[in-house]
Amino acid sequence: MFKFKNTNETINNINKFFDTIDKAVIVFREGIKNYLYNHIDQFNANLESMAALEDEADNFRHQIEANIYSLSSLTRVWGDTIRLIENMDDIVDILESSLFQFEIERPYIPVALYSDFLKLTELSTMAVENLIPAAKSYFKNPENINEKIHRVYFYEKETDKQAQTLKRKVFHELNTLKLSEKFHLRYFALHIENLSDTAEKATDQLLIMTVKRGI
């Protein structure tokens, strides 16, 4: 009975952990938009929300890992789940650190690039947003997982294409920018692009778990 109760609590915490990531994605997307359009108060509110969500995600991760490790007989069985949780936690870390880098370094982004950065943000966050229901399906409805996984890979590839388009525009078309400004823009594009790459890594882990489970 204790093991059964502990397992249910762990899965419940995993779902809450995923929900927290979902909220962080929304805050990140709004934060980028508010930065671009110089909505300072809203952007600062986004930073506060993101910091709180990162703390919340860390707390859930610690609870999940503590529950799993407390049952030594299940540690090997749940080992893949721990790796998935760690990969997902990396996503939250990227969301928080990337948004705060905008506040710290305050990159100059020309109006001509607003739509490019917004599209890049949209595609990269869509990779994460499609990862979350896929990960939830593994624990709830594993038979539905395969139809969700391919969307993460799709948006990761679309993010790469958009990142290349943006960087090519920066270096080939915006001739009034200094080289240092172009490097800075590329750096922040890479921050956003890295989000979908990390989502892909988590999806690879999820796919391994799916194969092991024979789904």
matplotlib code that plots the C-alpha trace (Angstrom):
import matplotlib.pyplot as plt

x = [0.0, 2.8, 4.5, 1.2, 0.5, 4.1, 3.8, 0.6, 2.1, 5.1, 3.0, 0.8, 4.0, 5.2, 2.0, 2.3, 5.9, 4.9, 2.1, 4.7, 6.8, 3.8, 3.2, 6.9, 6.7, 3.7, 5.6, 8.7, 6.7, 5.0, 8.3, 10.0, 7.1, 7.0, 10.8, 10.6, 7.7, 9.3, 6.5, 8.8, 6.3, 4.9, 8.4, 9.4, 6.3, 7.3, 10.7, 9.1, 6.7, 9.5, 11.7, 8.8, 8.0, 11.6, 11.6, 8.4, 9.7, 12.8, 10.7, 8.6, 11.8, 13.3, 10.1, 9.9, 13.5, 13.2, 10.1, 11.8, 15.0, 13.1, 11.9, 15.2, 13.4, 11.9, 15.0, 16.1, 12.6, 12.2, 15.8, 14.6, 11.9, 14.5, 16.5, 13.4, 12.6, 16.2, 15.9, 12.6, 14.2, 16.9, 14.1, 12.9, 16.5, 16.9, 13.6, 14.6, 18.2, 17.3, 14.7, 16.9, 19.7, 17.4, 17.1, 20.8, 22.3, 19.4, 20.2, 19.3, 16.9, 15.8, 12.1, 12.8, 13.6, 10.6, 8.6, 11.6, 12.3, 8.6, 8.4, 11.5, 10.1, 6.8, 8.3, 10.8, 8.2, 5.8, 8.4, 8.2, 4.4, 4.1, 6.6, 4.5, 1.3, 3.6, 5.3, 2.0, 0.7, 3.5, 2.1, -1.6, -2.4, 0.8, -1.0, -1.3, 2.3, 3.6, 1.2, 2.4, 6.2, 6.6, 5.4, 8.3, 10.7, 8.8, 8.9, 12.6, 13.4, 11.2, 13.0, 16.4, 15.1, 13.8, 17.0, 19.0, 16.7, 17.0, 20.8, 21.2, 19.1, 21.2, 24.5, 23.5, 20.8, 21.2, 24.3, 23.8, 24.5, 27.9, 29.5, 29.3, 25.6, 25.2, 27.1, 24.8, 21.7, 23.0, 23.8, 20.2, 18.8, 20.9, 19.4, 15.9, 16.9, 18.5, 15.0, 13.8, 17.1, 16.6, 13.0, 14.3, 16.7, 13.9, 11.9, 14.7, 14.7, 10.9, 11.2, 13.7, 11.3, 8.5, 10.5, 11.5, 7.9, 7.0, 4.4]
y = [0.0, 2.4, 1.7, 2.3, 5.5, 6.7, 6.0, 7.9, 10.9, 10.8, 10.7, 13.5, 15.6, 14.8, 16.2, 19.3, 19.7, 19.5, 22.1, 24.4, 24.2, 24.9, 28.1, 29.1, 28.7, 31.2, 33.7, 33.4, 34.1, 37.1, 38.3, 38.4, 40.3, 42.8, 43.3, 44.0, 46.5, 48.1, 47.2, 47.6, 47.0, 43.9, 42.6, 43.0, 41.1, 38.4, 38.2, 37.8, 35.1, 33.2, 33.2, 31.9, 29.2, 28.1, 27.7, 25.8, 23.5, 22.8, 21.9, 19.5, 17.9, 17.4, 15.9, 13.5, 12.4, 12.0, 9.8, 7.6, 7.2, 6.4, 3.2, 1.5, -1.4, 1.0, 3.2, 1.2, 1.1, 4.9, 5.7, 6.7, 8.9, 10.7, 11.4, 12.7, 15.0, 16.3, 17.0, 18.8, 20.8, 22.0, 23.5, 25.6, 26.7, 27.9, 29.7, 31.6, 32.3, 33.4, 35.8, 37.3, 37.7, 40.1, 42.2, 42.1, 42.7, 44.7, 43.8, 46.4, 44.7, 46.7, 46.9, 45.1, 42.0, 42.0, 39.6, 37.4, 37.1, 36.6, 33.8, 32.2, 32.4, 30.9, 28.0, 27.2, 27.3, 25.2, 22.4, 22.5, 22.9, 19.7, 17.8, 18.3, 16.4, 13.7, 13.3, 13.3, 10.6, 8.3, 8.2, 8.4, 7.2, 5.7, 4.5, 8.1, 9.1, 8.5, 10.8, 13.6, 13.0, 13.8, 17.3, 18.2, 17.1, 19.1, 22.3, 21.8, 21.7, 24.7, 26.6, 25.8, 27.1, 30.3, 30.8, 30.6, 33.0, 35.5, 35.2, 35.5, 38.6, 40.1, 39.5, 40.0, 42.7, 45.0, 46.8, 49.7, 47.5, 47.2, 43.8, 43.6, 44.3, 41.5, 39.1, 40.1, 39.5, 36.1, 35.3, 35.9, 34.0, 31.1, 31.4, 31.0, 28.4, 26.3, 25.9, 23.7, 21.7, 20.9, 19.9, 17.5, 16.0, 15.4, 13.9, 11.5, 10.3, 9.9, 7.9, 5.6, 5.1, 4.4, 1.7, 0.1, -0.1, -1.7, 1.0]
z = [0.0, 0.8, -2.5, -4.4, -2.5, -3.1, -6.8, -7.1, -5.3, -7.6, -10.8, -9.4, -8.8, -12.2, -13.7, -11.6, -12.7, -16.4, -15.7, -14.2, -17.3, -19.5, -17.5, -17.8, -21.6, -21.7, -19.5, -21.6, -24.8, -23.3, -21.8, -25.2, -26.7, -23.9, -24.2, -27.9, -27.5, -24.4, -22.1, -19.1, -16.2, -17.9, -18.7, -15.1, -14.0, -16.4, -14.8, -11.3, -12.5, -14.2, -11.1, -9.0, -11.6, -11.8, -8.0, -8.1, -10.8, -8.7, -5.7, -7.7, -9.2, -5.7, -4.4, -7.4, -7.1, -3.3, -3.6, -6.3, -4.3, -1.1, -2.8, -3.5, -5.2, -7.8, -8.4, -11.5, -12.9, -12.5, -13.6, -17.1, -15.5, -13.4, -16.6, -18.3, -15.3, -15.4, -19.1, -18.6, -15.7, -18.2, -20.2, -17.2, -16.6, -20.2, -20.1, -16.9, -17.8, -21.4, -20.2, -17.5, -20.1, -22.0, -18.8, -18.0, -21.4, -23.0, -26.6, -29.2, -31.6, -34.7, -35.4, -38.7, -36.7, -34.3, -36.4, -36.9, -33.2, -32.4, -35.0, -33.6, -30.1, -31.2, -33.0, -30.3, -27.5, -29.6, -29.4, -25.6, -25.7, -27.7, -25.6, -22.4, -23.6, -25.0, -21.7, -19.8, -22.2, -21.2, -17.7, -18.5, -22.1, -23.5, -26.6, -27.7, -27.3, -30.8, -32.5, -30.2, -30.3, -34.0, -33.5, -31.2, -33.9, -36.5, -34.5, -33.7, -37.4, -38.1, -35.3, -36.9, -40.3, -38.7, -36.8, -40.0, -41.7, -38.8, -38.6, -42.4, -42.3, -39.5, -41.3, -44.9, -44.9, -41.8, -43.0, -40.6, -37.6, -36.0, -36.2, -32.4, -32.5, -35.1, -32.8, -29.9, -32.0, -33.0, -29.4, -28.3, -31.3, -30.1, -26.6, -28.0, -30.5, -27.7, -26.1, -29.0, -29.0, -25.3, -26.0, -28.7, -26.2, -23.7, -26.5, -27.4, -23.8, -23.9, -27.1, -25.4, -22.5, -25.0, -26.8, -23.6, -22.5, -25.8, -26.8]

ax = plt.figure().add_subplot(projection="3d")
ax.plot(x, y, z, "-o")
ax.set_aspect("equal")
plt.show()
